Amino acid sequence: MNRSSQPSLQTAAEALRGDPRIAQAKQLILDAVAEHAGSLTTVRAANPATAADYEQLLSAAAATRGGPLIWPYLSAGLGNGPYVELADGSVKLDFIGGIGVYGCGHSDPGTITAAIDAAIEDVPMQGNLQQHPPSIRMAERLIELAASDEAPLRHCMLSTSGAMANENALKLAFHKAAPADRILAFDNAFAGRSLALAAITDRPNYRQGLPLTLSVDYLPSLDVNAPERSTRWAVDELRRLLARHPGRYAGFWAELIAGEGGYYPGSHDFFAALCEPIRAAGIPIIFDEVQSFSRTSRPFAFQHFGLEKYADIVTVGKITQVCATLYRESFKPTAPILSQTFTGASSSIAVGLATLDALRDRGCFGDDGWNIRRHRYFAAALTELAAKHPGKIAGPFGEAMMIAFTPGDGSYDHAKRLMDLMFNEGLLGFVCGSNPTRLRFLPPPVITTEAHIDAAIELLDQALAKFELRP
Ligand SMILES: Cc1ncc(COP(=O)(O)O)c(C=O)c1O
């Protein structure tokens, strides 16, 4: 690859970055952060003296956004690994991380260093008229991680949200497959919050009152308890749809592990059985890895499931901080359909690059890498907990560093009640799916240890002791 983004440039900016005063200032800041974060090593109850002020802040948040926050989380601005201090002085064990965003946890020195480097860039935001070499490095890193002979994803467009990365993916697919106008997706799909993505998302209430902008047909997902039957069922349904709408599909949209939909992983055999006829029909294949990137045995879940040869367009987000759409040469648009004022914050790009380094350096990947080993550890502990609290939790479900369980009877009320109990005990996990509704954890892959998992299990145990199985 042409490493055009890494020439040695003789500039004033380069001299500034090399100025020993900058290194010294960064060290001073890191020392101060470490000193103040040092006490945040376990969960702590809120300071009662802050209760009224905290309530006032929550009311202000509800007033400004036009509805209450999803939960009473307002950060204080400091943390330590998976521990985070809230503005009421409480400390929580954060095993959801803004839904999978903080790969290195809270107040991580590498993250702070990268963000300071970005803060002394000339501008805080990058965009189509303002690109800097780290933007190119980020794109090159993602291409390097994704590309193989079988998955020649040669191009990468950065953007500021998973939804925008997915919009760009949709545009590339429609542009190539024009005049095809339908999308194939899965039951339980979640693709984001734009109008087009709300049409793909398999949640009718997420598009209530919204115009339907896309025609989408849904395929059943893999049933891990009946893999052969459910694969046959999905392939039969696919063949029926391909026959009903010949030449009309512009894209096959797949999350390889359904995230918001409830933590349903697929498998190599399941996806390959669907991708073969889809590829034969010339339909672009899009893998939405906004949630799954970095959480399995490989950087990308399509690599984890051995689906390289089917990946035409792949999107990432969340943990990468800046989001991205990767695509094959043959999808290069022939008209100016992709452009954005903002492609990413300078700090997102710097922190994203630092996170990619940290994921590699901490040995997260590999068939027996840290992600897989910690899944085994966490899953075994959840299984024990399920035996200790019969009927209160079922599972675990998910894959590697995406792990979930079903509380009680699988109703939303049970999941919400246990989530609130966990919150009060100091453990952050979040709902996903419906029928059943589950609780999921997305522990920060770079810094979560088995001791942190033990701490999470202890807090969950305490919450389960208070969890009543009433309707
Ligand atoms: C699989 C998937 N795709 C897309 C999105 C949308 O990303 P964003 O919220 O950054 O727009 C999400 C967010 O949860 C997601 O999980």
The ligand as a MOL file (V3000), in Angstrom:
LIG
                    3D

  0  0  0     0  0            999 V3000
M  V30 BEGIN CTAB
M  V30 COUNTS 16 16 0 0 0
M  V30 BEGIN ATOM
M  V30 1 C -25.4930 -2.3270 14.0330 0
M  V30 2 C -25.6770 -0.8470 14.1430 0
M  V30 3 N -25.7400 -0.1190 13.0220 0
M  V30 4 C -25.8790 1.2170 13.0650 0
M  V30 5 C -26.0050 1.8830 14.2510 0
M  V30 6 C -26.1880 3.3730 14.2610 0
M  V30 7 O -25.0640 4.0150 14.7280 0
M  V30 8 P -25.1600 5.5170 15.2640 0
M  V30 9 O -26.0040 5.4810 16.4950 0
M  V30 10 O -23.7250 5.9270 15.5270 0
M  V30 11 O -25.7730 6.3270 14.1740 0
M  V30 12 C -25.9540 1.1590 15.4420 0
M  V30 13 C -26.1090 1.8490 16.7400 0
M  V30 14 O -26.4620 1.2800 17.7530 0
M  V30 15 C -25.7900 -0.2440 15.3920 0
M  V30 16 O -25.7500 -0.9850 16.4980 0
M  V30 END ATOM
M  V30 BEGIN BOND
M  V30 1 1 1 2
M  V30 2 1 2 3
M  V30 3 2 2 15
M  V30 4 2 3 4
M  V30 5 1 4 5
M  V30 6 1 5 6
M  V30 7 2 5 12
M  V30 8 1 6 7
M  V30 9 1 7 8
M  V30 10 2 8 9
M  V30 11 1 8 10
M  V30 12 1 8 11
M  V30 13 1 12 13
M  V30 14 1 12 15
M  V30 15 2 13 14
M  V30 16 1 15 16
M  V30 END BOND
M  V30 END CTAB
M  END
